[in-house]
Amino acid sequence: MSTFQSARSIAASVSTGESSAVDVVSQHLARIEEREEEVHAFNLVLRDEALQSAERIDERIAAGEQVGPLAGVPIALKDNLCTRGIPTTCSSNILDGWRPPYDATVVSRLADAGAVFVGKTNLDEFAMGSSTENSAFGPTRNPLDTSRVPGGSSGGSAAAVAAGFSAMSLGSDTGGSIRQPAALCGVVGVKPTYGAVSRLGLIAFASSLDQIGPFTHDVADAALLLECMAGHDPGDSTSIPQPFPSLSESLDRGVAGLRIGRIVDLPSGADADVVASVDRAFEVLADAGAEIIDVTIPAFTYGLTAYYLIAPAEASSNLARYDGVRFGSRVEAADTNSMYMATRGEGFGPEVKRRIMLGTYALSAGYYDAYYGKALKVRRLMAQDFATAYESVDALVTPASPSVAFPFGSKTSDPLAMYLCDTYTIPSNLIGHPAMSVPFGAGENDLPIGVQVLAPAMGEPTMFAVAAELERSAGGNHV
Ligand code: GLN
């Protein structure tokens, strides 16, 4: 359970003038000052900008204006979200010196709701990884135990909330990059339905999988933040042209009468303490009136292999644009081809190069059908299997991460071991469904465990009802 003030109570006290936005931001900046050297959650702290926007909010409130539901709430942004005039690096050397000419849609929506941006957070380079050890700027540490990773790729955003550097943060989730670090840092993390949140201004990793979502101290804050940023954006052609459902009634709905599925053929590999927490979650939900129903999702097991073809394939195409001509750094060379090679050779780190090579291979003539084409068939099967399961249940519950936070370096020499962190999170990305991790129980060394709640597309209201119930029974913040 988090000891920090919720964003809801910050916004309430700033809006009524009970506390000033400047004081709230200063408190958070003071915590950053105290621990950031040790944690390294940020690539850039926006100290002056944050204080200035807090001052403007206080002025507007003094003038009797309504500022919005996030009035004065300090928020950290993953450094793959474009911020106008402010460096946006994806934790890669290849974007060195680049300043986006526009704000991501989520950034402008949160600013309109009164948020104050305190910094750009560290990530695995181009969001590829599960530990934030792949950053070109050095790793982020888990604030709960600095000998361990915060998870990834949104490790900086998860750590910023867990350390009290910001009340909320944004991450992106392509295969688990919000839910897994949320689990490892003991905070709430949500991957919304694909298309629920605009991707305009999110630097693409794998466009058919990427979604932006919240990290918060509790479930109600996650609902608030998601409601502020979701909804149709004509600037993203994959954005759902429908209003996003309200989540506020879900928080106190309870789970009475809900049918919650237990996937009996879930891939193994989760540690015993994680399995025990998930078992306990089912007990708690049953006690609260849910019906627990066994379901099978045979294709779940193939998610990891399909993802590690589809995501690198899309990445190899998306990352082709970083060639020293339009963005970031260039390494000069005798002719254009040598310049491309030198720029990409120096600009990208080893994991990004590995993904580009895997993806290029999977898409190449002669291999396309055997690899990429086959992975797309698995994706279709996955969607069918989930659709069948959702004929008999309203939501599903699984582990978020197979383990609690692991020590630095324990998986860096074995990319496959790192990829296995994504076993339980990937299927939701492949089929575009929402999923979230909520802190529930503790494991080895008292480190937090995240339980994952899954629901069908646009099923966020049900998903939040289940997560809120788990949080209540775990003694979480929901006040
Ligand atoms: N860990 C996964 C990967 O490395 C997921 C990353 C993500 O969701 N951005 O691809």
Boltz pocket constraint, residues with backbone or C-beta under 6 A from the ligand:
constraints:
  - pocket:
      binder: B
      contacts: [[A, 126], [A, 127], [A, 128], [A, 129], [A, 130], [A, 152], [A, 153], [A, 172], [A, 173], [A, 174], [A, 175], [A, 176], [A, 177], [A, 178], [A, 205], [A, 311], [A, 418], [A, 422]]
      max_distance: 6.0
